Amino acid sequence: MSHHLYAEDPEPADRVPAGPLFVPVRSGPAGCTARLFRTPLGGRTVVAFTSPQRLAAALGGGQPWVRLSEPALRALAEPVGATVLTVDPRFIPDISRGHHLRAA
């Protein structure tokens, strides 16, 4: 039986992914800003993806993005009230919002 040590896996016990995240952005007067979304309970969340393919699958291939570390993304989102980070969410059409994220 093989025992895996934590050193073999970059994120075995971490709650956040290792490495930079792919963050959807939109153009604004000051340049790019991270897109914020709403949780099912109405709270603000910032989303990020672990690959550009996952981002494109959720938001479409034309969605602009930037790469940011998890601490940098949290530091940018916190002042605007988004204290929750959602990684690799799955989005669904607006007609079925019940238990999924939606764009803010």
Helices and strands as residue ranges (DSSP letters): G 6-8, E 21-28, E 31-34, E 36-38, E 44-48, H 52-59, E 65-68, H 70-77, G 78-80, E 84-87, G 94-96, E 102-103
